[in-house]
Amino acid sequence: MDFKFSEEQQKFRQEVRDFLEEELKQGLWQPSCDAWIMGFDPKFTKRVAQKGWIGLTWPKEHGGQGRSYVDRLILTEEMLRYGAPAGCHWFADRQVGGAILLYGTDEQKEELLPMILRGEARVGLGMSEPEAGSDLASLKTRAVEDGDYYIIDGQKVWTSGADHMNWIYLVARTDPDAPKHRGISEFLFEAGLPGVTVNPIVDITGRIHFNEIFLDGVRVPKKCLIGEKNRGFYQILHQLDYERSGMERLMGNYPLFEALIQYAKETKRDGKPLSEDPLVRSKLAQLKIELEVGRLHMYRIALVMDEGRAPNWESAMAKVYGTDFEQRLANTAMEIAGLYGQLSPESRWAPMLGMARESYLSSKGYSLQAGTSEILKNILALRKLGLPTQ
Amino acid sequence: MVMDLAFSEEQEMLKTMARDFLTDKLPKEVVKEIEESEPGYLPELWREMAELGWVGLVLPEQYGGGGMGFLDLAVLLEEIGRACLPGPYFSTVVLGGLPILDAGSEEQKQTYLPEIASGETIFTLALTEPNARYDAAAIEVKATAEGDTYILSGTKLFVPDAHIADYMLVVARTDEKSEDEDGITVFIVNAKSPGISCTVLKTIANDKLCEVVFNQVSVPGGNILGQLNQGWSEVQKTVQRAAAAKCCEIVGCIQQALDMTIDYAKERKQFDRPIGSFQIIQHYCADMATDVDGARLSTYQAAWMISEGLPCAQEVAVAKAWISEASQRIMALAHQIHGAIGYSIDHDLQYYTRRAKAAEVTFGDASFYREVVAQGMGL
């Protein structure tokens, strides 16, 4: 047992921090909550790519750095700590590249991986449909073979990437006669193909990250099929383990945590800083305790991945825990800010840059994305604890 | 080295050996018998544990110990918690042996540690008082110098195993002018000294906490552990270590409660199906497992840091604050899932419920450690 980071890892963390500090100093962006998913800054992504920090865990022969998942977690932890705008590459780096490495053909690896490594693949995930949320396998979007193409028809919703998205990672039904889990395939294709209509969804915060997508006779070249035809659902389950596995499920609104601590130290009530109020102190300390326990969950997942296992129940457990924490953080910030909490960022009166309100609203989605907390608890109960289904 | 959360091969062996031994020796009827007995431990079991090398596990070989580390002790404490072992193991090893190893003179170490390792002497720590606090200002028991000796007077409360102890480490105020950390001294006191009277308290865990009254008890000046008036830092270290050690026991306790609950949910049928097939029960179990793993991860992080000699006030605080509350959530759900059968005194669950509740407040509860964390955050 050993809980220590190696010297190399400590140096790496410092290198990432120095890079981000320098970016901040130059005023290239402002730290914000949800920046891994909402912060679109192609230039920032380009600079990250130049550092070799996309595809960090990929093998060197595919242009990666061959580093460990713990190293990658150090990198993402720092990105989240600083609220850096990593939305343009996060999805491709986190799971699409990995899926191509695992299931892709040599041709796909040659064509697609370098693009991801350069930070040019801004991938939206096309999984959910209006009638297929938690029950993803009931999806209705169809892909029918036609010569060298698949013709795709259907509708996706909650597809990430806003209007920055230039590639779509999509799951569609390729065998309507097979049992529902066994007739699904995965595709990766350019978002600009004829027949693709992307409509942005304004979310509860008033921001745009998600889209609904209509696919109307979209001709997708066969080389866009990822992995085995009709095995897509099983591939996706594996990919979801990775999608759920990261520090973004614990530190997605971390900038709010730092702002809240600062706010409590600087704000006076009855002539005394809020941080001296025993209730406020206790709430903030409790958040810190929960954050630290959450970090250990997350590093455990990275260690599982470094062993070469997919983090199945571990990431289910950690994602429920982490998003619960993020929601409590947002709720606590709202409570402590009182009347001020409701103010939006534009208001000159808004404390904490209005992050409390934004995060409170966006946190409603945290426990839904990439598997609802309820689905994840099912996974944990059935696969880890061995409870019966009937 | 890279980060690694697995036990070493040696630790796995220790765990298996402890599990087998305690399963064999400690069916719950025996736990019940011991709890209800006046001494609260089985001398023959204690001897066997000493022979297995458990009592001296973390003491250096030169003092008759096994030369293992705190992390190894953590593994054993988890099994002890799982088995609900009653008795003076915690008091003797964590509250007696380790502080002496830490702060004792060479002569003190040579005098006491081999006797501890061999199981001959039982130690405990007399720290808390009727004000029931763990801070320095709470120490009111006085030790007044009279020539070469000190005269102890006052009352200690919640002292574990004092009724069977051969020695107590007594935390006393030696400088009346000070009210906080300065002026506190730790004494090694023969528990059978004239003037000491001891009453066992009836507690929720039946764990033999005592009221110990010191009435003009004479202690030789040579029995000071560490420095005169400078004892508080060692007390703090001891409390920190004890809090981490208590977490280890509770990890075993809540893991067992979870395992029992899952087994029960698989077996118990209502509406013609195992109750564990209902999602609400599945989600309760998932919540319990998540709490157990958080407890386990934070506890072993703290234990590892103590083992490595790293400063870890914050990590211990995180672990104890977390586990004090998580254990209560876990036990509440364990009872809810067990239903009425778990409410019976004849069911095993109650052993864990009572121990987890006692441990929640021992060596600092969640509020106590939240304050430690708050200070660490600069609030």
Interface residues (C-beta under 8 A of the other chain):
Chain A: M1 D2 F3 K4 F5 S6 S68 V70 I261 A264 K265 S275 E276 R281 S282 L284 A285 Q286 K288 I289 E290 E292 V293 L296 H297 Y299 R300 L303 D306 M317 V320 Y321 E374 L376 K377 N378 L380 A381 L382 K384 L385 G386 L387 P388 T389 Q390
Chain B: M1 V2 M3 D4 L5 A6 F7 S8 Q11 L71 I262 A265 K266 R273 P274 G276 S277 Q279 I281 Q282 H283 C285 A286 D287 A289 T290 D293 G294 L297 S298 Y300 Q301 W304 M305 E308 E315 A317 V318 A321 W322 S367 Y369 R370 E371 V373 A374 G376 M377 G378 L379
